[in-house]
Amino acid sequence: MALVNVGAREIHCKIVYYGTGQSGKTTNLVRLHQDVPEPSRGDLLSIATEGERTLFFDFLPLDLGMVEGFQVRFHLYTVPGQPQYERTRVTVLSGVDGIVFVADSQRDRFRDNVVSLLEMRQVLEALGRPLERVPLVLQYNKRDLPGVVPVPILNARLNPYRAEYYEAVATSGRGVLETLRAIGKLVIAQL
């Protein structure tokens, strides 16, 4: 839930990039950190393993400017996708205002995406936040690789709520800002 500080006239919103391991969640935040002008972004904090996989979470604060007289800040988080970090994913999802589900478009990762989405949905329900009530944008990442799953099939299995979705190549930045803008609009509209 957004944190509103009336005295300071600030609103802090939590957006979580969720998905299976190595789907491109951290790459999205790295790319945003590179592309967003310095005055509007804070430092990117990342705790990774030796193999550069997210260990706990990544964090990137963004300053969006004024909305209705309040300074709006987005706090972007990623979750570790590895199975052993389920408790961390639960902790990071707690109090979420919006979710970007980052799906790896490669055929051999299709089942992992389905399992990750199901887990996310179950965690949200356990937290008392059904997915239907949380702003959601899907990002179909790694669209530049050969043999990716066609978008209609991804939508059929991963997008039963008909959420906005974007095709992306996070390493080059394609679709990254568009995804952030879409989830940002949904989160602000829900405030």
Summary of the structure (lengths in Angstrom):
residues: 191
radius of gyration: 15.8
end to end distance: 9.4
largest distance: 53.0
contacts: 611
relative contact order: 0.19
helix: 37%
strand: 32%
